[in-house]
Amino acid sequence: MKYAPKDGKRCLKYLFTGAALKAIIYYAQIKELYGRNLRKTNPPVARTMVTKELVAPGKPR
């Protein structure tokens, strides 16, 4: 079996993206953030921006 050092990061990204999708649906503040990002970019990029905000809130980008 070949060692894949980045496999854990891939799994975490998948889980955090799923959490971001649920947050976009159920939380008004996150939905507003997603809408602002969506006006500037395309949907996958806007979702990634929401995911990064959930992981590290308030961190300047």
Contacts in CASP RR format, 6 or more apart in sequence:
PFRMAT RR
TARGET T0000
AUTHOR 0000-0000-0000
METHOD contacts of the structure
MODEL  1
MKYAPKDGKRCLKYLFTGAALKAIIYYAQIKELYGRNLRKTNPPVARTMV
TKELVAPGKPR
13 51 0 8 1.000
16 51 0 8 1.000
16 54 0 8 1.000
16 55 0 8 1.000
17 47 0 8 1.000
17 48 0 8 1.000
17 51 0 8 1.000
19 51 0 8 1.000
19 54 0 8 1.000
20 30 0 8 1.000
20 47 0 8 1.000
20 50 0 8 1.000
20 51 0 8 1.000
20 54 0 8 1.000
21 47 0 8 1.000
23 30 0 8 1.000
23 50 0 8 1.000
23 54 0 8 1.000
24 30 0 8 1.000
24 31 0 8 1.000
24 34 0 8 1.000
24 47 0 8 1.000
24 50 0 8 1.000
25 31 0 8 1.000
30 50 0 8 1.000
30 53 0 8 1.000
30 54 0 8 1.000
33 49 0 8 1.000
33 50 0 8 1.000
33 53 0 8 1.000
34 46 0 8 1.000
34 47 0 8 1.000
34 50 0 8 1.000
35 46 0 8 1.000
37 45 0 8 1.000
37 46 0 8 1.000
37 49 0 8 1.000
37 50 0 8 1.000
38 46 0 8 1.000
40 46 0 8 1.000
41 49 0 8 1.000
52 61 0 8 1.000
END
